[in-house]
């Protein structure tokens, strides 16, 4: 898998498997409960929302990745418009991470 390949299909599979938590509140809750294996942010996520999820991920030790998809593309893949996605399955998270750019830990605070 290359970082340039489209993660849309994999997001759809994750959604059907029930392994996604969509939206800020659901993703933060998954981080706090230890349920989130990784969190992914849309390319057009606002700076305020990105700062908020960075803080939550940093506090709870969850890796945060930037997807090369905007919110409309995510909506087309999973059926709901969302800028933040928490993946609760380690295998799916690893596969999606291979198609995304990690936001370095030193930026998470």
Residue pairs with C-beta under 8 A, 6 or more apart in sequence:
1 95
1 98
1 99
2 99
3 98
3 99
3 100
3 101
4 68
5 99
6 69
6 99
7 67
7 68
7 69
7 77
7 96
7 99
7 100
8 69
8 73
8 76
8 77
9 77
10 92
10 95
10 96
10 99
11 20
11 69
11 74
11 77
11 78
11 85
11 96
12 77
12 78
13 92
14 20
14 78
14 87
14 89
14 92
14 96
15 77
15 78
15 79
17 89
17 92
19 87
19 88
19 89
19 92
20 78
20 85
20 86
20 87
20 88
21 27
21 29
21 30
21 35
21 36
21 85
21 86
21 87
21 88
22 78
22 80
22 82
22 84
22 85
23 82
23 84
24 49
24 52
24 53
24 83
24 84
26 86
27 36
27 39
27 53
27 56
27 84
27 85
27 86
28 52
28 53
28 56
29 35
30 36
30 39
30 86
30 88
31 39
31 56
31 57
31 59
31 60
31 62
31 86
32 56
32 60
34 60
35 86
35 88
36 60
36 62
36 86
36 87
36 88
37 62
37 87
37 88
37 89
37 90
37 92
37 93
37 94
38 62
38 63
38 64
38 65
38 86
38 87
38 93
38 96
38 97
39 53
39 57
39 62
39 63
39 64
39 65
39 84
39 85
39 86
39 87
40 64
40 65
40 66
40 67
40 84
40 85
40 86
40 87
40 96
40 100
41 49
41 50
41 53
41 64
41 65
41 66
41 67
41 83
41 84
41 85
41 103
42 67
42 69
42 70
42 71
42 74
42 82
42 83
42 84
43 66
43 67
43 68
43 69
43 70
44 70
44 71
44 83
45 53
45 71
45 83
45 84
46 83
49 83
49 84
53 64
53 84
54 64
54 103
54 107
54 108
54 109
55 108
55 109
56 62
57 63
57 64
57 108
58 105
58 108
58 109
62 86
63 97
63 102
63 105
64 102
64 103
64 108
65 96
65 97
65 100
65 101
65 102
65 103
66 100
66 101
66 102
66 103
67 74
67 85
67 96
67 99
67 100
68 99
68 100
68 101
69 77
71 81
71 82
71 83
72 81
74 81
74 82
74 83
74 85
75 81
75 82
78 85
87 93
87 96
